[in-house]
Amino acid sequence: MADSDSEYEPEYEPEEVVVIDPDSSDTSDTSSSPPPLLLSVMTLVPPPLEYMSKLHDDHLEVSSRVVWAGSLLLVNNILRTPALLEQVASSNKKVLELGAGTGIVGLSLAKKNACKLICFTDGDEEALMLLKENASMNKVDISANAVSGVPPAYLWGDDDERISALEEWSRNHWSDGWGVDDKFGFDSILAGDVLYKEGLPELFFGSVNRLLTMNGVLMLCHVPRAEVTHERVEAAATAANLDFEEVPPLSLPKTAKMEDAVRAKIYRITKIKK
């Protein structure tokens, strides 16, 4: 560590994350037990409290550089529920992860060869660097025309310039992802534990409205944090002309000691057809 907190630079270390364990098929929601899935990811070593306080004062964050309960719970549910996996991440689906962070959701799907393409997005440049390192550690190809891809930082909201930049990058990265005349959009959007402070729900659903196809599905796992309650998220979804229903969450792998998971809800969200 540096001599003072003002000079402190975040440190990272590899973490073994059990996404699916051999004993995870103990519910009636699944017809068969999926094989175990273990990922290695680089995560943030908890910084000093003084450093975290300074980040808060400077409106900076490192939240996207750790594995959160909602992300693990979301992908665990998708992979252990065959009907849900087929609906949101089958071989013909174009999948977008918003607030990917360490990439635990998309990397898990990529390891299972579950999608046509997976676009990882995050607004934190450092998190994107870690995500690319995590892809390499888990032998997930993110080169041009590979199933997975990591575009430059994408910030949420109903913003033409940001959407256009993401579209241009995506069409270039996946030459056969969308036809010339195809409207840009994704069949599935996935997000785990990303709405952790006031103001984010509106920006998040602004992106969803622009990027989700009319018949597409958003799977969101939300853990209440700060003032962003479940009721707050549901109200923001309704205001964005989106319909939602709860998906009963399964248990996390026994090795995942994440108490936040008990407060989580998983939502299946779709556009309301006019």
C-alpha positions as CSV (number, residue, x, y, z in Angstrom):
1,M,0.0,0.0,0.0
2,A,1.1,3.6,-0.6
3,D,2.3,5.8,2.2
4,S,-1.0,7.7,2.4
5,D,-4.6,7.0,1.5
6,S,-4.5,9.9,-1.1
7,E,-1.9,7.8,-3.0
8,Y,-3.6,4.5,-2.5
9,E,-4.2,2.5,-5.7
10,P,-6.9,-0.2,-5.8
11,E,-5.6,-3.7,-5.6
12,Y,-7.2,-6.8,-7.2
13,E,-6.9,-10.5,-6.6
14,P,-8.3,-13.7,-8.2
15,E,-11.4,-15.2,-6.7
16,E,-12.9,-18.6,-7.4
17,V,-16.7,-18.2,-7.9
18,V,-19.0,-21.3,-7.8
19,V,-21.8,-20.4,-10.1
20,I,-23.4,-23.9,-10.2
21,D,-22.4,-26.6,-7.7
22,P,-23.2,-30.3,-7.8
23,D,-25.9,-30.0,-5.1
24,S,-27.8,-27.1,-6.6
25,S,-30.6,-29.2,-8.1
26,D,-32.6,-29.5,-4.9
27,T,-35.7,-27.7,-6.2
28,S,-38.6,-28.7,-8.3
29,D,-37.9,-25.8,-10.8
30,T,-35.4,-27.9,-12.7
31,S,-35.8,-31.1,-14.7
32,S,-32.1,-32.1,-14.5
33,S,-29.0,-31.0,-12.7
34,P,-26.7,-28.8,-14.7
35,P,-23.0,-29.6,-14.5
36,P,-20.9,-27.7,-12.0
37,L,-19.6,-24.3,-13.2
38,L,-16.6,-22.5,-11.6
39,L,-15.2,-19.2,-12.8
40,S,-12.1,-17.4,-11.9
41,V,-12.5,-13.6,-11.7
42,M,-10.3,-10.7,-10.6
43,T,-12.1,-8.7,-7.9
44,L,-11.3,-5.7,-5.8
45,V,-9.4,-6.1,-2.5
46,P,-11.5,-4.1,0.0
47,P,-9.9,-0.6,0.2
48,P,-9.4,1.5,3.3
49,L,-12.5,3.3,4.6
50,E,-10.8,6.6,4.0
51,Y,-10.3,5.8,0.4
52,M,-13.9,4.7,0.0
53,S,-15.0,8.0,1.7
54,K,-12.9,10.0,-0.8
55,L,-14.5,8.1,-3.7
56,H,-17.9,9.0,-2.4
57,D,-17.0,12.7,-2.0
58,D,-15.6,12.7,-5.6
59,H,-18.7,10.9,-7.0
60,L,-16.5,8.0,-8.0
61,E,-17.2,4.3,-7.6
62,V,-15.6,0.8,-7.6
63,S,-18.8,-1.1,-7.1
64,S,-18.5,-2.7,-10.5
65,R,-15.3,-4.5,-9.6
66,V,-16.7,-7.1,-7.2
67,V,-19.1,-10.0,-7.5
68,W,-22.5,-9.1,-6.1
69,A,-25.2,-11.4,-4.8
70,G,-27.8,-10.3,-7.4
71,S,-25.5,-11.2,-10.3
72,L,-24.7,-14.6,-9.0
73,L,-28.4,-15.3,-8.1
74,L,-29.6,-14.2,-11.5
75,V,-27.3,-16.4,-13.6
76,N,-27.7,-19.3,-11.1
77,N,-31.5,-19.1,-11.7
78,I,-31.1,-18.9,-15.5
79,L,-28.8,-21.8,-15.8
80,R,-30.7,-24.1,-13.4
81,T,-34.1,-23.4,-15.0
82,P,-34.2,-25.0,-18.5
83,A,-37.4,-23.1,-19.6
84,L,-35.9,-19.8,-18.5
85,L,-32.6,-20.5,-20.2
86,E,-34.4,-21.3,-23.4
87,Q,-36.4,-18.1,-23.2
88,V,-33.6,-15.6,-22.5
89,A,-30.3,-17.2,-23.6
90,S,-30.9,-19.8,-26.3
91,S,-28.6,-20.2,-29.3
92,N,-30.6,-17.8,-31.5
93,K,-30.7,-15.0,-28.9
94,K,-28.7,-11.8,-29.0
95,V,-28.0,-10.9,-25.3
96,L,-26.9,-7.7,-23.7
97,E,-25.6,-7.4,-20.1
98,L,-26.1,-3.9,-18.6
99,G,-23.7,-3.1,-15.7
100,A,-21.7,-6.3,-16.3
101,G,-19.0,-5.5,-13.8
102,T,-16.8,-8.5,-13.4
103,G,-18.9,-10.2,-16.1
104,I,-20.0,-13.1,-14.0
105,V,-23.4,-13.4,-15.7
106,G,-22.3,-13.2,-19.3
107,L,-19.2,-15.2,-18.8
108,S,-21.2,-18.0,-17.3
109,L,-23.5,-18.1,-20.3
110,A,-20.5,-17.9,-22.7
111,K,-19.0,-20.9,-20.9
112,K,-22.2,-22.8,-21.5
113,N,-22.3,-21.7,-25.2
114,A,-25.8,-20.6,-24.5
115,C,-26.3,-17.6,-26.8
116,K,-25.8,-16.4,-30.4
117,L,-23.9,-13.4,-29.1
118,I,-23.3,-11.7,-25.7
119,C,-22.5,-8.0,-25.4
120,F,-21.0,-7.0,-22.0
121,T,-21.4,-3.3,-21.1
122,D,-20.4,-1.2,-18.1
123,G,-19.7,2.5,-17.5
124,D,-16.5,1.9,-15.5
125,E,-13.4,1.7,-17.7
126,E,-11.4,-0.1,-15.0
127,A,-14.2,-2.6,-14.6
128,L,-14.0,-3.2,-18.4
129,M,-10.3,-3.9,-18.2
130,L,-10.9,-6.4,-15.4
131,L,-13.8,-8.0,-17.4
132,K,-11.5,-8.5,-20.4
133,E,-8.9,-10.1,-18.1
134,N,-11.7,-12.3,-16.6
135,A,-12.7,-13.4,-20.1
136,S,-9.1,-14.4,-20.8
137,M,-8.8,-16.2,-17.5
138,N,-11.9,-18.2,-18.3
139,K,-11.0,-18.8,-22.0
140,V,-13.9,-16.8,-23.3
141,D,-13.1,-15.3,-26.7
142,I,-14.0,-11.6,-27.1
143,S,-12.3,-11.0,-30.5
144,A,-14.2,-9.8,-33.5
145,N,-17.1,-12.1,-34.5
146,A,-16.6,-14.3,-31.4
147,V,-19.8,-14.9,-29.4
148,S,-18.7,-12.5,-26.7
149,G,-17.8,-8.8,-27.0
150,V,-16.8,-5.9,-24.7
151,P,-17.5,-2.5,-26.2
152,P,-16.1,0.8,-24.8
153,A,-17.8,2.2,-21.7
154,Y,-21.5,2.6,-22.1
155,L,-23.5,4.9,-19.8
156,W,-27.2,4.3,-19.3
157,G,-30.0,6.6,-20.5
158,D,-32.1,7.5,-23.5
159,D,-29.3,9.2,-25.3
160,D,-29.0,9.1,-29.1
161,E,-25.2,9.6,-29.2
162,R,-24.5,6.8,-26.7
163,I,-26.9,4.4,-28.3
164,S,-25.5,5.1,-31.8
165,A,-22.0,4.5,-30.5
166,L,-23.0,1.2,-29.0
167,E,-24.8,0.2,-32.2
168,E,-21.8,1.1,-34.4
169,W,-19.4,-0.9,-32.3
170,S,-21.7,-3.9,-32.1
171,R,-22.4,-4.0,-35.9
172,N,-18.7,-3.8,-36.5
173,H,-17.8,-6.5,-33.9
174,W,-20.5,-8.9,-35.1
175,S,-20.6,-8.6,-38.9
176,D,-23.5,-11.1,-39.0
177,G,-25.2,-10.0,-35.8
178,W,-27.7,-7.7,-37.5
179,G,-28.7,-7.3,-41.2
180,V,-28.2,-4.0,-42.9
181,D,-32.0,-3.3,-42.7
182,D,-32.4,-4.9,-39.2
183,K,-33.3,-2.5,-36.4
184,F,-30.6,-2.6,-33.7
185,G,-31.7,-4.3,-30.5
186,F,-31.2,-7.3,-28.2
187,D,-33.5,-10.3,-27.6
188,S,-32.5,-10.4,-24.0
189,I,-31.1,-8.0,-21.5
190,L,-29.6,-9.2,-18.2
191,A,-28.8,-7.1,-15.2
192,G,-27.9,-8.3,-11.7
193,D,-27.8,-6.0,-8.6
194,V,-27.2,-2.8,-10.6
195,L,-29.8,-0.3,-9.1
196,Y,-28.1,0.7,-5.9
197,K,-28.7,4.5,-5.7
198,E,-31.3,7.1,-6.5
199,G,-31.6,8.2,-10.1
200,L,-30.4,4.9,-11.6
201,P,-33.8,3.2,-12.3
202,E,-34.8,5.9,-14.8
203,L,-31.5,5.8,-16.6
204,F,-31.5,2.0,-16.6
205,F,-35.0,1.7,-18.0
206,G,-34.3,4.4,-20.5
207,S,-31.6,2.2,-21.9
208,V,-33.8,-0.9,-21.8
209,N,-36.5,0.9,-23.8
210,R,-34.0,1.8,-26.5
211,L,-32.1,-1.5,-26.6
212,L,-34.7,-4.3,-26.0
213,T,-36.6,-5.7,-29.0
214,M,-40.3,-5.5,-28.9
215,N,-40.7,-9.2,-28.1
216,G,-37.5,-9.3,-26.0
217,V,-37.1,-10.0,-22.3
218,L,-35.3,-8.2,-19.5
219,M,-34.2,-10.3,-16.6
220,L,-33.3,-8.1,-13.6
221,C,-32.2,-9.3,-10.2
222,H,-32.6,-6.4,-7.7
223,V,-31.3,-6.2,-4.2
224,P,-32.7,-3.1,-2.3
225,R,-29.9,-0.7,-1.5
226,A,-30.1,2.9,-0.2
227,E,-33.5,4.2,-1.1
228,V,-34.0,2.0,-4.1
229,T,-36.6,-0.4,-2.8
230,H,-38.4,-3.0,-4.9
231,E,-41.4,-0.7,-5.0
232,R,-39.2,2.0,-6.4
233,V,-37.9,-0.2,-9.2
234,E,-41.4,-1.5,-10.0
235,A,-42.7,2.1,-10.2
236,A,-39.9,3.1,-12.5
237,A,-40.6,0.1,-14.8
238,T,-44.3,0.9,-15.0
239,A,-43.5,4.6,-15.8
240,A,-41.3,3.3,-18.6
241,N,-44.2,1.4,-20.1
242,L,-42.8,-2.0,-19.1
243,D,-44.6,-4.9,-17.7
244,F,-43.1,-7.0,-14.9
245,E,-43.6,-10.3,-13.0
246,E,-41.5,-11.9,-10.3
247,V,-39.6,-15.1,-10.9
248,P,-39.2,-17.2,-7.7
249,P,-35.5,-17.2,-6.9
250,L,-33.6,-20.4,-6.3
251,S,-31.0,-20.8,-3.6
252,L,-27.4,-19.8,-4.2
253,P,-24.6,-22.4,-4.2
254,K,-23.8,-23.4,-0.7
255,T,-20.3,-21.9,-1.0
256,A,-21.8,-18.4,-1.7
257,K,-22.0,-16.7,1.6
258,M,-24.0,-13.7,0.4
259,E,-26.6,-12.6,2.9
260,D,-28.0,-9.9,0.5
261,A,-29.5,-12.7,-1.6
262,V,-32.3,-13.2,0.8
263,R,-33.6,-9.6,0.1
264,A,-33.4,-10.1,-3.7
265,K,-36.2,-10.3,-6.2
266,I,-35.8,-11.5,-9.8
267,Y,-38.0,-9.8,-12.3
268,R,-39.0,-10.8,-15.8
269,I,-39.7,-7.6,-17.7
270,T,-41.2,-7.0,-21.1
271,K,-42.4,-4.1,-23.3
272,I,-46.1,-3.4,-23.2
273,K,-47.4,-3.8,-26.7
274,K,-49.5,-0.9,-27.9
